[in-house]
Amino acid sequence: MAIKKQSDRREFGRRTVFKPAALVLADGRRIAGFVVDLSDGGARIKLSKPALIEPEFELEIPGDDFIVRCKIVHVDDISVGVKYIKPPRRISWLKR
């Protein structure tokens, strides 16, 4: 009996990673998390309380000098899936 695999609807291929990250909310609060999947169009981020995150935020990955505006597309008990809604930038470009 063949096992049916659920179709992957992602537009971009993803890579498994484990990178410390920060979610920067509109009011300036920073929430620590870890990026566990990364692609050219989005990411999956492990958080302690994903249900408390705003629908849009900035995702910072300091180790990669990376910041991008994101929108939540999926939430479960331990993570959020996000789609990039603006092109990524370098954090170092923003600091003056």
C-alpha distances in whole Angstrom, upper triangle without the diagonal:
4,7,9,13,16,18,21,24,27,30,30,28,29,30,30,33,35,39,41,42,44,44,47,48,50,53,53,51,48,45,44,40,38,36,32,31,33,33,35,35,34,34,32,35,35,37,39,39,37,38,42,42,43,41,43,44,45,43,45,43,47,45,44,47,45,46,44,44,41,39,37,33,31,32,31,32,33,33,34,32,35,36,39,41,44,44,44,48,49,50,53,54,55,57,61
4,6,9,13,15,18,21,23,26,27,25,25,27,26,30,32,36,38,39,41,41,44,45,48,50,50,48,46,43,41,37,35,33,29,28,30,29,32,32,31,30,29,32,32,35,37,37,35,36,40,39,41,39,40,41,42,40,42,40,43,42,41,44,42,42,40,41,37,36,34,30,29,30,28,30,30,30,31,29,32,32,35,38,41,41,41,44,46,47,50,51,51,54,57
4,6,10,12,15,18,21,24,24,22,22,24,24,27,29,32,35,36,38,37,41,41,44,47,46,44,42,39,37,34,31,29,26,24,27,27,29,29,28,27,26,28,28,31,33,33,31,32,36,35,37,35,37,38,39,36,38,37,40,39,38,41,39,39,37,37,34,33,30,27,25,26,25,26,27,26,27,26,28,29,32,35,38,38,38,41,43,44,47,48,48,51,54
4,6,9,12,15,18,21,22,20,21,23,23,26,29,32,34,34,36,36,39,39,42,44,44,42,40,37,36,33,30,28,25,23,25,24,27,26,25,25,24,27,27,30,32,32,30,31,34,33,35,32,34,35,36,34,36,35,39,38,37,39,37,37,35,35,32,30,28,24,23,24,23,25,26,25,25,23,26,26,30,32,35,35,35,39,41,42,45,46,46,49,52
4,6,9,12,14,17,18,16,17,19,19,23,25,28,31,31,33,32,35,36,38,41,41,39,37,34,33,29,27,24,21,19,21,21,23,23,22,21,20,23,24,27,29,29,27,28,31,30,32,29,31,32,33,31,33,32,35,34,33,36,33,33,31,31,28,27,24,21,20,21,20,23,23,22,22,20,23,23,26,29,31,32,32,35,37,38,41,42,43,45,49
4,6,9,12,15,16,15,16,18,19,22,24,27,29,29,31,30,33,33,35,38,38,37,35,32,31,27,25,23,20,18,20,19,22,20,19,19,18,21,22,25,27,27,24,25,28,27,29,26,28,29,30,28,31,30,34,33,32,34,31,31,29,29,25,24,21,18,16,18,18,20,21,20,19,17,20,20,23,26,29,29,29,33,35,36,40,40,40,43,47
4,6,9,12,14,13,14,17,18,22,24,27,29,28,30,29,32,32,34,37,37,36,34,32,31,27,25,23,20,17,18,17,19,18,18,18,18,21,23,26,28,28,25,26,29,27,28,25,26,28,29,27,29,29,33,32,30,33,30,29,27,27,24,22,20,17,16,19,19,22,22,20,19,17,18,18,21,23,26,27,27,31,33,35,38,38,39,41,45
4,6,9,10,10,11,14,15,19,21,23,26,25,27,26,29,29,31,34,34,33,31,29,28,24,22,19,17,14,15,13,15,14,14,14,14,18,20,23,26,26,22,24,27,25,25,23,23,25,25,23,26,25,29,28,27,29,26,26,23,23,20,19,17,14,14,17,17,20,20,18,17,14,15,15,18,20,23,23,24,27,29,31,34,34,35,38,41
4,6,9,10,12,15,17,20,22,24,26,25,26,25,27,27,29,32,32,32,30,28,28,24,23,20,18,15,15,13,14,12,12,14,14,18,20,23,26,25,22,23,26,23,24,21,21,23,24,22,25,25,29,29,26,28,25,24,22,21,18,17,16,12,13,16,17,21,21,18,16,13,14,13,16,17,20,21,22,26,28,30,33,33,33,36,40
4,6,7,8,12,14,17,20,21,23,22,23,22,25,25,27,30,30,29,27,26,25,22,20,17,16,12,11,9,10,9,9,11,12,16,19,21,25,24,21,22,24,22,22,19,19,21,21,19,22,21,25,25,23,25,21,21,18,18,15,15,14,11,12,16,17,21,20,17,15,11,11,10,13,15,17,18,18,22,24,26,29,29,30,33,36
4,7,9,13,16,18,21,22,24,23,24,23,25,26,27,31,30,30,28,27,27,24,22,18,18,14,12,9,9,7,9,12,14,18,21,24,27,27,23,25,27,24,23,20,20,21,21,19,22,22,25,25,22,24,21,20,18,18,16,15,15,13,15,18,20,24,23,20,17,13,13,10,12,14,16,15,17,20,23,25,28,28,28,32,35
4,6,10,13,15,18,19,22,21,23,22,24,25,27,31,30,30,27,26,25,22,20,16,15,12,9,6,6,6,8,10,13,16,20,23,26,26,23,25,27,24,24,21,20,21,20,18,20,19,22,22,19,21,18,18,16,17,15,16,16,15,16,19,21,24,22,19,17,13,13,11,12,14,15,14,15,19,21,23,26,26,27,30,33
4,7,10,13,16,18,21,20,23,23,25,27,29,32,31,30,28,26,25,22,19,15,14,10,8,6,8,9,10,11,13,16,19,22,26,26,23,26,28,25,25,23,22,22,21,19,20,19,22,21,19,21,19,20,18,19,17,18,18,16,17,20,21,23,22,19,17,14,14,13,14,17,18,17,17,20,22,24,27,27,28,31,34
4,7,9,13,14,17,17,20,20,23,25,27,30,29,28,25,23,21,18,15,12,10,6,5,4,8,9,8,8,10,13,15,19,22,23,21,23,25,22,24,22,21,21,20,17,18,16,20,19,16,19,17,18,17,18,16,17,17,15,15,17,18,21,19,16,15,12,12,12,13,17,18,17,16,19,20,22,25,26,27,29,33
4,6,10,12,15,16,19,20,23,25,28,31,29,28,25,23,20,17,14,10,8,5,5,6,10,12,11,9,10,13,15,18,22,23,21,24,26,23,25,23,22,22,20,17,17,15,18,16,15,18,16,18,17,19,18,19,19,18,18,19,20,21,19,16,16,14,14,15,15,19,20,18,17,19,20,21,24,25,26,28,32
4,7,10,13,15,18,19,22,25,28,30,28,27,23,21,19,15,11,9,6,5,7,9,13,14,12,10,9,11,12,16,19,21,19,23,24,22,24,23,23,22,20,17,17,15,17,16,15,18,17,18,18,20,19,20,19,18,17,18,18,19,16,14,15,13,15,16,17,21,22,21,19,21,21,22,25,26,27,29,32
4,6,10,12,15,17,20,23,26,28,26,24,21,19,16,13,9,7,5,6,7,10,13,15,13,10,10,10,11,15,18,20,19,22,23,21,23,23,22,20,19,15,15,12,14,12,12,15,14,16,17,19,18,20,19,19,18,19,19,19,16,14,15,14,15,17,17,21,21,20,17,19,19,19,22,24,25,26,30
4,7,9,13,15,19,21,25,27,24,22,19,16,13,10,6,6,5,8,9,13,16,17,15,11,10,9,10,12,15,18,17,21,22,20,22,23,22,20,18,14,14,11,13,11,12,15,14,16,17,20,18,20,19,20,19,18,18,18,14,13,14,15,16,18,18,22,23,22,19,20,19,19,21,24,24,25,29
4,6,10,13,16,19,22,24,21,20,16,14,11,8,5,5,7,9,10,13,15,17,14,11,11,9,10,12,15,18,17,21,21,19,21,21,20,18,15,12,10,7,9,8,9,12,11,13,15,17,17,19,19,20,19,19,19,19,16,14,15,15,15,17,17,20,21,19,16,17,16,15,18,20,21,21,25
4,7,10,13,17,20,21,18,16,13,11,8,6,5,6,9,12,12,16,18,19,16,13,12,9,10,11,13,16,15,19,19,17,19,20,19,16,14,11,9,6,8,8,10,12,12,13,15,17,16,19,18,20,20,19,19,19,15,14,15,16,16,18,18,21,21,20,17,17,16,14,17,20,19,20,23
4,7,10,13,16,18,15,13,10,8,6,5,5,6,10,12,12,15,16,17,14,11,11,8,9,10,13,15,14,17,16,14,16,17,15,12,10,7,6,5,7,8,10,11,10,10,11,13,13,16,16,18,18,17,18,18,15,13,13,14,13,16,15,18,18,17,14,15,14,12,15,18,17,18,21
4,6,10,13,14,11,10,6,5,5,6,8,9,13,15,14,17,18,18,15,13,13,10,11,10,12,13,13,16,14,12,13,15,13,10,8,6,5,7,8,11,12,12,11,9,11,12,12,15,15,18,18,17,18,18,15,13,13,14,13,16,15,17,17,17,15,15,14,12,15,17,16,16,20
4,6,10,11,9,8,5,5,6,7,10,10,14,15,15,17,18,17,14,12,12,9,11,10,12,12,11,13,12,9,10,11,10,6,6,5,6,9,11,14,15,14,12,10,10,10,9,11,12,15,15,15,17,17,15,12,11,13,11,13,13,15,15,16,14,15,15,13,17,18,16,17,21
4,7,8,6,6,5,7,9,11,13,14,18,19,18,20,20,19,16,15,15,13,15,13,15,15,13,15,13,10,10,12,9,6,5,6,7,11,12,16,16,15,13,10,10,9,10,12,13,17,18,17,20,20,18,16,14,16,14,15,14,15,15,16,14,14,15,12,16,17,14,15,19
4,5,5,5,6,8,11,13,16,17,20,21,20,22,22,20,17,17,17,15,16,14,16,14,13,14,11,8,7,9,8,5,7,9,11,15,16,20,20,18,16,13,12,10,11,12,13,16,17,17,19,20,18,16,14,16,14,16,15,15,16,18,17,17,18,16,19,19,17,18,21
4,5,7,10,12,15,17,20,20,23,24,23,24,24,21,19,19,20,18,20,18,19,17,16,16,13,11,8,10,8,7,8,12,14,17,19,22,22,20,18,14,13,11,12,13,14,18,19,19,22,23,22,20,17,18,16,17,16,15,15,18,17,18,19,17,20,20,16,18,20
4,6,9,12,15,18,21,22,25,26,25,27,27,25,23,22,22,20,21,19,19,18,17,17,14,12,10,13,12,10,11,14,15,19,20,23,24,22,20,17,17,14,15,16,17,21,22,21,24,24,23,21,19,21,19,21,20,19,19,21,21,20,21,18,21,21,18,19,21
4,6,10,13,16,19,20,23,25,24,25,25,24,22,21,21,19,20,17,19,17,17,18,15,13,12,15,13,10,10,12,13,16,16,20,21,19,17,14,15,14,15,17,18,22,23,22,24,24,23,21,19,21,19,20,19,19,19,20,19,18,18,15,18,19,15,16,18
4,7,10,13,16,18,22,23,23,25,26,24,21,20,20,17,17,14,15,14,14,15,12,11,11,14,13,10,11,12,13,16,16,20,21,19,18,15,16,15,15,17,17,21,21,20,21,21,20,18,17,19,18,20,20,20,20,22,20,20,20,17,20,21,18,18,21
4,7,10,13,15,18,20,20,22,23,22,19,17,17,14,14,12,13,13,13,15,12,10,12,15,13,10,10,10,10,12,13,16,18,16,15,13,14,14,14,16,16,20,20,18,20,20,17,16,15,18,17,19,18,19,19,21,18,18,18,15,18,19,17,17,20
4,7,10,12,16,18,18,21,22,21,18,16,15,11,11,8,9,10,10,12,10,9,11,14,13,10,11,10,10,12,13,16,18,17,16,14,15,15,14,15,15,18,17,16,17,16,14,13,13,15,15,18,18,19,20,21,19,19,19,17,20,22,19,20,23
4,7,10,13,16,17,20,21,21,18,15,13,10,9,7,9,10,11,14,13,11,14,16,16,13,12,10,10,10,12,14,16,16,15,14,15,16,15,17,16,19,18,16,17,16,13,12,13,15,15,18,18,21,21,22,19,19,19,16,19,22,20,20,24
4,7,9,12,14,17,19,19,15,12,10,6,6,5,8,10,10,13,13,12,14,16,16,13,13,10,10,10,12,13,15,16,15,14,15,16,14,16,15,17,16,14,14,14,10,9,10,12,13,16,17,20,21,21,18,19,19,17,20,23,21,22,26
4,6,9,11,14,17,17,14,10,9,5,5,7,10,12,12,16,16,14,17,18,17,15,14,11,10,9,11,12,13,15,14,14,15,16,15,17,15,17,16,15,15,14,11,9,11,12,13,16,16,20,20,20,18,19,18,17,20,23,22,23,27
4,6,7,11,13,14,10,7,6,4,6,9,13,14,13,16,17,15,17,17,16,14,13,10,10,8,11,11,12,14,12,13,13,15,13,15,14,15,14,14,15,15,12,9,10,10,11,13,14,17,18,18,15,17,17,16,20,22,21,23,26
4,7,10,14,14,11,8,6,6,7,10,14,16,14,17,19,17,19,19,19,18,17,13,14,12,15,14,14,17,15,16,16,18,15,17,15,16,14,14,14,15,11,9,10,10,12,14,15,19,20,20,18,20,20,20,23,25,25,26,30
4,7,11,11,8,5,5,7,9,13,17,18,16,19,20,18,20,19,18,17,17,13,14,13,16,15,14,17,15,16,15,16,14,15,14,14,13,14,15,16,13,11,11,9,10,12,13,17,18,18,16,19,19,20,23,24,25,27,30
4,7,8,6,4,7,9,12,15,19,20,17,20,22,19,20,19,17,16,15,12,13,11,14,14,12,15,12,13,12,14,13,14,14,14,14,16,17,19,16,13,12,10,10,10,11,15,15,14,13,15,16,17,20,21,22,24,28
4,5,5,6,9,12,15,18,22,23,20,22,24,21,21,19,18,17,16,13,14,13,17,16,14,16,13,14,12,14,13,14,15,14,15,17,19,21,19,16,14,11,10,9,10,13,14,13,12,15,16,18,21,22,22,25,28
4,6,8,12,15,18,21,25,25,22,24,25,22,22,20,18,17,16,14,15,14,17,17,14,15,12,13,11,13,12,14,15,15,17,20,22,24,22,19,16,13,11,9,8,11,12,10,9,13,15,17,20,20,21,24,27
4,7,11,14,17,20,23,23,20,22,23,19,19,17,15,15,14,13,15,15,18,19,16,17,13,13,10,11,10,11,12,12,14,17,19,22,21,17,14,11,9,6,6,8,10,9,10,13,16,18,21,21,21,24,28
4,7,10,14,16,20,20,16,18,19,16,16,14,13,13,12,10,13,13,17,17,15,16,13,12,9,10,8,9,10,9,11,14,16,19,17,13,11,7,5,4,5,9,11,11,10,14,16,17,21,21,21,24,27
4,6,10,13,16,17,14,16,18,15,16,14,13,13,12,9,12,11,15,15,14,16,13,12,11,11,9,10,10,10,10,12,14,16,14,10,8,6,5,7,8,12,13,13,12,15,17,17,21,22,22,24,28
4,7,10,13,14,11,14,16,13,15,14,14,14,14,11,13,13,16,17,16,18,15,15,13,14,11,11,10,10,9,9,11,13,10,7,6,4,6,9,11,15,17,17,16,18,19,20,23,24,24,26,30
4,6,10,11,9,12,13,11,14,14,14,12,12,9,11,11,14,15,15,17,14,14,13,14,11,12,10,12,10,10,11,11,8,5,5,6,8,11,13,16,18,18,16,18,19,19,22,24,23,24,28
4,7,9,8,11,13,12,15,16,16,15,15,12,14,13,16,17,17,19,17,17,17,17,15,15,13,14,12,10,10,9,6,4,7,9,11,15,17,20,21,22,20,22,22,21,24,26,25,27,30
4,6,5,9,10,9,13,15,15,14,15,13,14,14,17,18,19,20,19,18,18,17,15,15,13,15,13,10,10,9,6,6,8,11,13,16,18,20,22,23,21,23,23,21,25,27,25,26,30
4,6,9,10,11,14,16,18,17,18,16,17,17,19,21,22,23,22,21,21,21,18,18,16,18,15,12,11,9,6,8,11,14,16,20,21,24,26,27,25,26,26,24,27,30,28,28,32
4,6,6,8,12,14,16,15,17,16,18,19,21,23,24,25,23,21,21,20,17,17,14,16,14,10,10,8,7,8,10,13,15,19,21,23,25,26,25,26,27,25,28,30,28,29,33
4,5,6,9,11,13,13,15,14,16,17,20,22,23,23,21,19,18,17,14,13,10,12,10,7,7,7,6,6,6,10,12,15,17,19,22,23,22,24,25,24,27,29,27,28,32
4,6,8,10,13,14,16,16,19,21,24,26,26,27,24,22,20,18,15,14,11,12,10,7,8,8,9,9,8,12,13,17,19,20,23,25,24,26,28,26,30,31,29,30,34
4,7,9,12,12,15,15,18,20,22,25,26,26,23,21,19,17,15,14,12,14,13,10,11,11,11,11,11,14,14,18,19,20,22,25,24,25,26,25,28,29,27,28,31
4,7,8,8,11,12,15,17,20,22,23,22,20,17,16,14,12,10,9,12,11,9,12,12,12,10,9,11,11,14,16,16,19,21,20,22,23,21,25,26,23,25,28
4,6,7,10,12,15,18,21,24,23,23,20,17,15,12,10,9,8,12,12,11,14,15,15,13,11,13,11,14,14,14,17,19,19,21,22,21,25,25,22,24,27
4,7,11,12,16,19,22,24,24,23,20,17,14,11,8,6,5,9,10,10,14,16,16,14,10,11,9,11,12,12,14,18,18,20,22,22,25,25,23,25,28
4,7,10,13,16,19,22,21,20,17,13,11,7,6,5,6,10,12,13,16,18,18,15,11,12,9,10,10,9,11,14,14,16,19,18,22,21,19,22,25
4,6,10,13,16,19,18,17,14,10,8,6,6,7,9,12,14,14,17,19,18,15,12,12,10,11,10,10,11,13,13,14,16,15,18,18,16,18,22
4,6,10,12,15,15,13,10,7,6,4,6,9,11,14,16,17,19,21,19,16,13,13,11,11,9,10,10,11,10,11,12,11,15,15,13,15,18
4,7,10,12,12,11,8,5,5,6,7,10,11,14,15,16,18,19,17,14,12,12,9,11,9,11,11,12,9,10,11,10,14,15,14,16,19
4,6,9,9,8,6,4,7,9,10,14,15,18,19,19,21,21,19,16,15,15,13,14,12,14,13,13,10,10,9,8,11,13,12,13,17
4,6,6,6,5,6,9,12,13,16,17,19,20,20,21,22,19,16,15,15,14,15,14,16,15,14,11,11,9,9,11,14,14,15,18
4,5,5,6,8,11,15,16,19,20,23,23,23,25,25,22,19,19,19,18,19,17,19,18,16,13,11,9,7,9,12,12,13,16
4,6,8,11,14,17,18,22,22,24,25,25,26,26,22,20,20,20,19,20,18,21,20,18,14,13,11,10,11,14,15,15,19
4,5,9,12,15,17,20,21,23,24,24,26,27,23,20,20,19,18,18,16,19,17,15,11,10,8,9,10,13,14,15,18
4,7,10,14,16,20,22,24,25,25,27,28,25,22,21,21,19,19,16,18,16,14,10,8,5,5,6,9,10,11,15
4,7,11,12,16,18,20,22,22,24,26,23,20,18,17,15,15,12,14,12,10,7,6,5,6,8,10,11,12,16
4,7,10,13,15,18,20,21,23,24,22,19,17,16,13,13,10,12,10,9,6,5,6,6,9,10,9,12,15
4,6,10,13,15,17,19,21,23,21,18,15,14,11,10,7,8,6,6,4,6,9,9,13,12,12,15,18
4,7,10,13,16,17,20,22,21,17,14,13,10,9,6,6,5,8,7,9,12,12,16,15,14,17,20
4,7,9,12,13,17,19,18,14,11,10,6,6,4,5,7,10,10,12,15,15,19,18,17,20,23
4,6,9,11,15,18,17,14,10,9,5,5,6,7,10,13,13,16,19,19,22,22,21,23,27
4,6,7,11,14,14,10,7,6,4,6,9,10,13,16,16,19,21,21,25,25,23,26,29
4,7,11,14,14,11,8,6,5,7,10,11,15,17,18,21,23,24,28,27,26,29,32
4,7,11,11,8,6,5,7,9,13,15,18,20,20,23,25,25,29,30,28,31,34
4,7,8,6,4,6,9,12,15,17,20,22,22,25,26,26,30,30,29,31,35
4,6,6,6,9,12,15,19,21,24,25,25,27,29,28,32,33,32,33,37
4,6,9,12,15,18,21,23,26,28,27,29,30,29,33,34,33,34,38
4,7,10,14,17,20,22,25,26,24,27,27,26,30,31,30,31,35
4,7,10,14,16,19,21,22,21,23,24,23,27,28,27,29,33
4,6,10,13,15,18,19,18,21,22,22,26,27,25,27,31
4,7,10,13,16,17,16,19,21,21,25,26,25,27,31
4,7,9,12,13,13,16,18,19,23,23,22,25,28
4,6,9,11,11,15,18,19,22,22,21,24,28
4,6,7,8,11,14,16,19,18,18,21,24
4,7,9,12,16,17,20,19,18,21,24
4,6,9,13,14,17,15,15,19,21
4,7,10,13,15,14,14,18,20
4,7,9,12,11,12,15,18
4,6,9,7,8,12,15
4,5,5,7,9,12
4,5,5,7,10
4,5,5,8
4,6,8
4,6
4
